[in-house]
Amino acid sequence: MANQIQATIALIDDEADLRWVLRRILVEDNYAVVEAENGTDGLKLIEKGGIDFVFLDLKMPGMDGMDLLKIIHEKFPDMVVVVLTAHGDVSQAVEATKLGAFDFMIKPVSEERIKVAVKNGLERHRLQSTVERLEGRLPPVQTGPIIGQSPAVKKALELVTKVAPTDLTVLLIGESGTGKELFASMIHRSSLRANKPFIAVDGGAFPESLAESELFGYEKGSFTGAERRRLGKFELAHEGTLFLDEIGNMTLDVQSKILRALEQKKIYRVGGRTLIPVDARIVAATNADMEDMVKNNRFREDLFYRLNAFTIEIPPLRERIGDIKLLIEYFVSLSQWACDHITISDEAMCLLTNYDWPGNIRQLKNCIDRALLICSGTIKPEDLPSQIQTSETISSDHPDFKSLKEAGDWGARLEEEKIIRKTLEQTGGNRGEAADILGIDVKTLYNKIKKYQINPYQDKHDE
């Protein structure tokens, strides 16, 4: 039985003798070989498909190697190309590597050099295919627009614009459902790494036992079930952006490994012994009070300060009520259930704008999708979820009391909110310092901030 063909290699060179030598070497190692003596014929070979690797001469009559390489780079960006050059063409060969050439060789070429180049080039091609398969299993990345005209959103977007072109690590702070992944994606798309991968990792999506292999990958045979090498998220994000969502959910041990990867810019795959360089811009996100977690030894202080190079607070929906109408219009435009002319009754809009939205934008979208599915052209109160229909909000307007106790409770809440706001203003939003002044712990203060819908970092002119 004939040996199985490993790959198909194209030799594009006007020197027949060199092609003969290369063919002999490659056929001995069970490679299929096709040939062309100029760039025009070489392009026809490549366009037919089935080519895994190309040896390309730079100096040829008609379409030369540099022109062909530019076409390959545009039309077949995953093609592995090794450039062949004479001594005087070295500067051009260097330029060729910028166009995606895997390597360049100076003629005459040794047999060992040819075999090593083919082996390494095909291995890179295999790894690229592996990455594509892995990326196909990654959850979809949110890349929609950020809708909003409120001062809080404009402030966050202004910070994104300033930090995106840099390589600073960014920490996004915001409640669940506020769109942190959208902001992270916008930072990536506005950065110098925009044409490289954006890889998102949910810190609570996998158990501790799998976290290391998910983040750093593993070698074949490193544990039961590891039937082939797998790249981790850090490698997949090489030269791009790695988004560590809900990083506060990761254990201290995993945090330690992430810190080491950020400091060294190198990783070990699980079961591996070779340090692998990784260059990924880090954007992290959390819905937790990180300072409180550090204080209570639930998050590494050194990792927190490394991630906290540039912080952006994503406002909750209750602090951008003016954006609700814009968001609803956007969700209606996306919905597959919306009819041509959707309207919202004044009563329904009043309920939507007075609800406190603990689930934020994600909850609003689910609410509108549900309403569109059951309404008859106009969204009415009865089309909204029951918790929104019956919701109550804390208001400084004088309500109708049924008892002295109700009046006392209302007055106490109003005064408590007033004191908390004043204390946070005095401390510049420092929750730890404010908690000490108020005589409560940080967690209790955090819960009261949520209860009274206070943004401790908001400029008082925007309040």
C-alpha positions as CSV (number, residue, x, y, z in Angstrom):
1,M,0.0,0.0,0.0
2,A,1.4,3.4,-0.9
3,N,2.2,5.8,1.9
4,Q,-0.4,8.4,2.6
5,I,0.2,11.9,1.2
6,Q,0.8,14.4,4.1
7,A,0.1,17.6,2.2
8,T,0.2,19.3,-1.2
9,I,3.0,21.8,-1.8
10,A,3.3,24.3,-4.7
11,L,6.7,25.2,-6.1
12,I,6.5,28.6,-7.9
13,D,9.9,29.4,-9.3
14,D,11.3,30.1,-12.8
15,E,14.4,27.9,-12.1
16,A,13.7,24.4,-13.3
17,D,16.7,22.9,-11.6
18,L,15.7,24.2,-8.2
19,R,12.2,22.9,-8.7
20,W,13.6,19.5,-9.5
21,V,15.7,19.5,-6.3
22,L,12.8,20.6,-4.1
23,R,10.5,18.1,-5.7
24,R,12.9,15.2,-5.0
25,I,13.3,16.1,-1.4
26,L,9.5,16.6,-0.8
27,V,8.3,13.5,-2.6
28,E,10.6,11.4,-0.5
29,D,8.7,12.6,2.6
30,N,5.3,11.8,1.0
31,Y,4.3,15.3,0.0
32,A,2.4,15.9,-3.2
33,V,4.1,18.5,-5.4
34,V,2.7,20.8,-8.1
35,E,4.8,23.4,-10.0
36,A,4.6,26.7,-11.8
37,E,7.3,28.7,-13.5
38,N,5.8,32.2,-13.0
39,G,3.4,34.1,-10.8
40,T,0.5,34.0,-13.2
41,D,0.5,30.2,-13.4
42,G,1.2,29.9,-9.7
43,L,-1.9,31.9,-8.9
44,K,-4.0,29.6,-11.1
45,L,-2.7,26.6,-9.2
46,I,-3.6,28.2,-5.8
47,E,-7.0,29.3,-7.0
48,K,-7.8,25.7,-7.9
49,G,-7.6,24.9,-4.2
50,G,-6.0,22.0,-2.3
51,I,-2.6,23.7,-1.8
52,D,-1.3,23.5,1.8
53,F,2.1,25.1,1.4
54,V,3.9,27.3,-1.1
55,F,7.6,27.8,-1.9
56,L,7.7,31.2,-3.8
57,D,10.5,32.8,-5.7
58,L,10.6,36.6,-5.7
59,K,12.3,37.2,-9.0
60,M,10.3,35.8,-11.9
61,P,9.2,37.1,-15.4
62,G,5.7,38.6,-15.6
63,M,4.0,38.6,-12.2
64,D,6.8,38.4,-9.8
65,G,6.8,36.8,-6.3
66,M,6.0,40.0,-4.4
67,D,2.9,40.8,-6.5
68,L,1.7,37.2,-6.1
69,L,2.4,37.3,-2.3
70,K,0.2,40.4,-2.0
71,I,-2.7,38.6,-3.7
72,I,-2.2,35.5,-1.5
73,H,-2.2,37.7,1.6
74,E,-5.5,39.3,0.5
75,K,-7.3,36.2,-0.8
76,F,-5.8,33.3,1.1
77,P,-4.6,34.8,4.4
78,D,-4.1,31.3,6.0
79,M,-1.8,30.0,3.2
80,V,1.7,29.1,4.5
81,V,4.3,30.7,2.2
82,V,8.1,30.4,2.3
83,V,9.9,33.0,0.1
84,L,13.0,31.9,-1.9
85,T,15.5,34.7,-2.5
86,A,19.0,35.4,-3.8
87,H,21.6,37.2,-1.6
88,G,20.7,40.6,-3.0
89,D,17.0,40.2,-2.3
90,V,17.2,40.0,1.5
91,S,15.6,43.4,2.1
92,Q,12.7,42.4,-0.1
93,A,12.4,39.1,1.7
94,V,12.0,41.0,5.0
95,E,9.3,43.1,3.4
96,A,7.7,39.8,2.3
97,T,7.4,38.6,5.9
98,K,5.4,41.7,6.7
99,L,2.9,40.6,4.0
100,G,2.4,37.3,5.8
101,A,5.3,35.1,4.5
102,F,6.0,32.4,7.1
103,D,9.8,32.4,6.4
104,F,12.4,33.2,3.7
105,M,15.3,31.2,2.5
106,I,18.5,32.3,0.7
107,K,19.5,30.2,-2.3
108,P,21.0,27.7,-2.5
109,V,18.8,25.9,0.1
110,S,20.0,22.9,2.2
111,E,17.8,19.8,2.4
112,E,17.6,20.0,6.2
113,R,16.4,23.6,6.0
114,I,13.7,22.7,3.5
115,K,12.3,19.9,5.7
116,V,12.3,22.0,8.9
117,A,10.5,24.8,7.1
118,V,7.8,22.5,5.7
119,K,7.3,20.8,9.1
120,N,7.1,24.0,11.0
121,G,4.9,25.7,8.5
122,L,2.4,22.9,8.3
123,E,2.3,22.7,12.1
124,R,1.4,26.4,12.2
125,H,-1.3,25.7,9.7
126,R,-2.7,22.9,11.8
127,L,-2.7,25.1,14.9
128,Q,-4.5,27.8,13.0
129,S,-7.2,25.3,12.0
130,T,-7.4,24.1,15.6
131,V,-7.9,27.7,16.8
132,E,-10.7,28.2,14.2
133,R,-12.4,25.1,15.5
134,L,-12.0,26.2,19.1
135,E,-13.3,29.6,18.3
136,G,-16.3,28.0,16.8
137,R,-17.1,26.6,20.2
138,L,-16.8,29.8,22.0
139,P,-19.9,31.7,23.1
140,P,-20.9,34.5,20.7
141,V,-19.4,37.9,21.5
142,Q,-21.8,40.8,21.9
143,T,-20.9,43.4,19.4
144,G,-24.0,45.6,19.1
145,P,-24.1,49.3,19.6
146,I,-24.2,51.0,22.9
147,I,-27.6,52.9,23.1
148,G,-27.9,55.9,25.2
149,Q,-27.8,59.7,25.5
150,S,-27.8,60.1,29.3
151,P,-24.9,61.9,31.0
152,A,-23.8,58.7,32.8
153,V,-23.5,56.7,29.5
154,K,-21.8,59.6,27.7
155,K,-19.2,59.8,30.5
156,A,-18.5,56.0,30.2
157,L,-18.2,56.3,26.4
158,E,-15.8,59.2,26.7
159,L,-13.6,57.1,28.9
160,V,-13.7,54.2,26.4
161,T,-12.6,56.6,23.6
162,K,-9.6,57.7,25.7
163,V,-8.4,54.4,26.9
164,A,-9.1,52.2,23.8
165,P,-6.0,53.3,21.7
166,T,-3.7,52.5,24.6
167,D,-2.7,49.1,25.9
168,L,-3.8,49.8,29.4
169,T,-5.6,47.1,31.4
170,V,-9.2,48.1,31.9
171,L,-11.6,47.2,34.8
172,L,-15.3,47.6,34.0
173,I,-17.5,47.9,37.1
174,G,-21.2,47.4,36.8
175,E,-24.2,45.4,37.9
176,S,-25.2,42.3,36.0
177,G,-27.0,43.1,32.8
178,T,-25.6,46.6,32.3
179,G,-23.7,45.6,29.1
180,K,-20.1,45.2,30.3
181,E,-19.3,42.9,27.4
182,L,-20.5,45.4,24.9
183,F,-18.2,48.0,26.4
184,A,-15.3,45.5,26.4
185,S,-16.0,44.7,22.7
186,M,-16.1,48.5,21.9
187,I,-12.7,49.0,23.6
188,H,-11.3,46.2,21.4
189,R,-12.8,47.4,18.2
190,S,-11.5,50.9,18.8
191,S,-8.0,49.7,19.7
192,L,-4.8,49.0,17.7
193,R,-5.6,45.2,18.1
194,A,-9.0,45.5,16.4
195,N,-8.1,43.0,13.6
196,K,-7.0,40.4,16.1
197,P,-9.1,38.1,18.3
198,F,-11.5,39.2,21.0
199,I,-11.9,36.3,23.4
200,A,-14.5,36.5,26.2
201,V,-14.3,34.3,29.4
202,D,-17.0,34.1,32.0
203,G,-15.4,33.7,35.4
204,G,-18.3,31.7,36.7
205,A,-18.9,29.5,33.6
206,F,-16.7,26.6,34.6
207,P,-15.7,24.8,37.9
208,E,-12.3,25.4,39.5
209,S,-11.1,22.0,38.3
210,L,-11.5,23.1,34.7
211,A,-10.5,26.7,35.0
212,E,-6.8,26.2,34.4
213,S,-7.2,24.1,31.3
214,E,-9.8,26.6,29.9
215,L,-7.6,29.6,30.4
216,F,-4.2,28.1,29.6
217,G,-5.0,25.0,27.4
218,Y,-3.5,21.6,27.8
219,E,-1.2,19.1,26.1
220,K,-2.2,15.8,24.7
221,G,-2.2,13.1,27.4
222,S,-2.0,15.6,30.3
223,F,-5.1,14.0,31.9
224,T,-7.7,11.5,31.1
225,G,-9.7,12.6,28.1
226,A,-7.0,14.9,26.8
227,E,-6.8,13.2,23.4
228,R,-5.2,16.2,21.6
229,R,-3.6,19.4,22.4
230,R,-6.0,22.3,23.1
231,L,-5.2,26.0,23.2
232,G,-6.5,28.0,26.1
233,K,-8.2,31.4,26.1
234,F,-4.9,33.3,26.7
235,E,-3.4,31.8,23.5
236,L,-6.5,32.3,21.5
237,A,-6.4,36.0,22.5
238,H,-2.7,36.4,21.5
239,E,-2.1,39.9,20.0
240,G,-5.8,40.6,20.6
241,T,-8.0,41.2,23.7
242,L,-8.9,38.8,26.5
243,F,-12.1,39.8,28.3
244,L,-12.3,38.3,31.8
245,D,-16.0,38.7,32.7
246,E,-17.0,38.5,36.4
247,I,-13.5,37.9,37.4
248,G,-14.6,38.2,41.1
249,N,-16.1,34.7,40.7
250,M,-12.7,33.1,40.1
251,T,-11.0,31.3,43.0
252,L,-7.8,32.6,44.7
253,D,-5.8,29.8,43.1
254,V,-7.0,30.7,39.6
255,Q,-6.4,34.4,40.4
256,S,-2.8,33.6,41.3
257,K,-2.3,31.8,37.9
258,I,-3.8,34.8,36.0
259,L,-1.6,37.2,37.9
260,R,1.5,35.2,37.0
261,A,0.5,35.1,33.3
262,L,0.0,38.9,33.3
263,E,3.3,39.5,35.0
264,Q,5.4,37.1,32.9
265,K,3.4,37.4,29.6
266,K,4.0,33.7,29.3
267,I,2.0,30.6,30.2
268,Y,2.4,26.8,30.6
269,R,-0.3,24.6,29.1
270,V,-1.6,22.0,31.6
271,G,0.9,19.1,31.3
272,G,3.4,21.2,29.3
273,R,6.9,22.1,30.1
274,T,7.5,24.9,27.6
275,L,6.8,28.5,28.4
276,I,4.6,30.0,25.7
277,P,4.7,33.8,25.1
278,V,1.2,35.4,25.1
279,D,0.5,39.1,24.4
280,A,-3.1,39.9,25.1
281,R,-4.6,43.1,26.2
282,I,-6.8,42.5,29.3
283,V,-10.2,43.9,29.9
284,A,-11.8,42.6,33.1
285,A,-15.3,43.1,34.5
286,T,-17.1,42.6,37.8
287,N,-20.4,43.3,39.4
288,A,-18.9,42.9,42.9
289,D,-17.4,45.4,45.3
290,M,-13.8,44.5,44.6
291,E,-12.4,46.6,47.4
292,D,-14.6,44.8,49.9
293,M,-13.5,41.4,48.4
294,V,-9.9,42.4,48.8
295,K,-10.5,43.5,52.4
296,N,-12.2,40.2,53.2
297,N,-9.4,38.2,51.5
298,R,-11.7,36.9,48.7
299,F,-9.7,38.6,45.9
300,R,-5.9,39.0,45.6
301,E,-4.9,42.6,46.3
302,D,-1.9,42.5,43.8
303,L,-4.2,41.2,41.0
304,F,-6.8,43.9,41.8
305,Y,-4.3,46.7,41.5
306,R,-2.9,45.2,38.3
307,L,-6.4,45.1,36.8
308,N,-7.4,48.4,38.2
309,A,-5.1,50.4,35.9
310,F,-8.1,52.2,34.3
311,T,-11.6,51.9,35.7
312,I,-14.9,52.6,33.9
313,E,-18.1,52.4,35.8
314,I,-21.1,51.2,33.7
315,P,-24.3,52.8,35.1
316,P,-27.3,50.7,36.0
317,L,-30.4,51.3,34.0
318,R,-32.2,53.0,37.0
319,E,-29.6,55.8,36.7
320,R,-30.3,56.3,33.0
321,I,-34.1,56.3,32.9
322,G,-34.0,58.7,30.0
323,D,-32.4,56.0,27.8
324,I,-35.3,53.5,28.3
325,K,-37.3,54.9,25.3
326,L,-34.3,54.7,23.0
327,L,-33.5,51.1,24.2
328,I,-37.1,50.0,23.7
329,E,-37.0,51.4,20.1
330,Y,-33.8,49.5,19.4
331,F,-35.1,46.2,20.9
332,V,-38.3,46.6,18.8
333,S,-36.2,47.1,15.7
334,L,-34.4,43.8,16.4
335,S,-37.3,41.7,17.3
336,Q,-38.6,39.0,15.0
337,W,-42.0,39.3,16.6
338,A,-42.6,43.0,16.1
339,C,-45.3,44.0,13.6
340,D,-44.8,47.1,11.4
341,H,-46.2,49.7,13.7
342,I,-45.6,49.1,17.4
343,T,-46.7,51.7,20.0
344,I,-46.5,51.8,23.8
345,S,-49.3,53.2,25.8
346,D,-48.6,56.0,28.3
347,E,-49.5,53.8,31.2
348,A,-47.1,51.1,30.1
349,M,-44.3,53.6,29.6
350,C,-44.9,55.1,33.0
351,L,-44.5,51.6,34.6
352,L,-41.3,51.0,32.5
353,T,-39.7,54.2,33.5
354,N,-40.6,53.9,37.2
355,Y,-39.4,50.4,37.7
356,D,-36.0,50.0,39.3
357,W,-34.7,47.3,36.8
358,P,-32.6,45.1,39.1
359,G,-31.7,43.0,36.0
360,N,-30.8,46.2,34.0
361,I,-30.7,46.2,30.2
362,R,-30.9,42.4,29.9
363,Q,-34.1,42.4,31.9
364,L,-35.5,45.3,29.8
365,K,-34.8,43.4,26.6
366,N,-36.5,40.2,27.9
367,C,-39.5,42.3,29.0
368,I,-39.9,43.9,25.6
369,D,-39.4,40.6,23.7
370,R,-42.2,39.1,25.9
371,A,-44.5,42.1,25.4
372,L,-44.0,42.1,21.6
373,L,-44.9,38.4,21.5
374,I,-48.3,38.9,23.2
375,C,-49.4,42.4,22.4
376,S,-51.6,43.4,19.5
377,G,-49.7,46.4,18.1
378,T,-49.7,48.4,21.3
379,I,-47.8,47.4,24.4
380,K,-50.1,47.9,27.4
381,P,-49.6,47.4,31.1
382,E,-51.2,43.9,30.9
383,D,-48.5,42.9,28.4
384,L,-45.7,43.5,30.9
385,P,-44.4,41.0,33.6
386,S,-46.4,41.0,36.8
387,Q,-43.5,42.3,38.9
388,I,-43.4,45.5,36.8
389,Q,-47.2,46.0,36.9
390,T,-47.2,45.9,40.7
391,S,-43.8,47.5,41.4
392,E,-43.3,50.2,44.0
393,T,-40.6,52.8,44.0
394,I,-39.1,54.8,46.9
395,S,-40.0,58.4,46.3
396,S,-39.5,61.6,48.2
397,D,-43.0,62.7,47.2
398,H,-45.4,62.5,50.2
399,P,-47.4,59.2,49.9
400,D,-50.8,58.5,51.5
401,F,-50.1,56.8,54.8
402,K,-52.5,54.4,56.4
403,S,-50.8,54.4,59.8
404,L,-48.2,56.2,61.9
405,K,-45.9,53.3,61.6
406,E,-45.9,53.7,57.8
407,A,-45.2,57.4,58.1
408,G,-42.3,56.7,60.5
409,D,-40.8,54.1,58.3
410,W,-41.0,56.4,55.3
411,G,-39.4,59.2,57.2
412,A,-36.6,57.0,58.5
413,R,-35.8,55.7,54.9
414,L,-35.8,59.2,53.6
415,E,-33.4,60.5,56.3
416,E,-31.2,57.4,56.0
417,E,-30.9,58.0,52.2
418,K,-30.1,61.6,52.8
419,I,-27.3,60.8,55.3
420,I,-25.7,58.2,53.1
421,R,-25.7,60.5,50.1
422,K,-24.1,63.3,52.1
423,T,-21.5,61.0,53.6
424,L,-20.5,59.6,50.2
425,E,-20.2,63.1,48.8
426,Q,-17.9,64.0,51.7
427,T,-15.7,60.9,51.1
428,G,-15.6,61.4,47.3
429,G,-17.4,58.1,46.8
430,N,-15.0,56.0,49.0
431,R,-17.3,53.3,50.3
432,G,-14.9,52.0,52.9
433,E,-14.4,55.4,54.5
434,A,-18.1,56.2,54.3
435,A,-19.0,52.9,56.0
436,D,-16.6,53.7,58.9
437,I,-18.2,57.2,59.4
438,L,-21.7,55.7,59.3
439,G,-20.7,52.9,61.7
440,I,-21.7,50.0,59.4
441,D,-19.8,47.5,57.3
442,V,-19.1,47.9,53.6
443,K,-21.5,45.2,52.6
444,T,-24.4,46.8,54.4
445,L,-23.5,50.1,52.8
446,Y,-23.4,48.5,49.4
447,N,-26.8,47.0,49.9
448,K,-28.2,50.4,50.9
449,I,-26.6,52.1,47.9
450,K,-28.5,49.7,45.7
451,K,-31.7,50.1,47.7
452,Y,-31.7,53.9,47.3
453,Q,-30.3,53.9,43.8
454,I,-27.2,56.0,44.7
455,N,-24.2,56.3,42.4
456,P,-21.4,57.1,44.8
457,Y,-19.1,58.3,42.0
458,Q,-21.6,60.4,40.2
459,D,-20.8,64.1,40.0
460,K,-23.3,66.0,42.2
461,H,-24.3,68.2,39.3
462,D,-25.6,65.1,37.5
463,E,-27.6,63.9,40.5
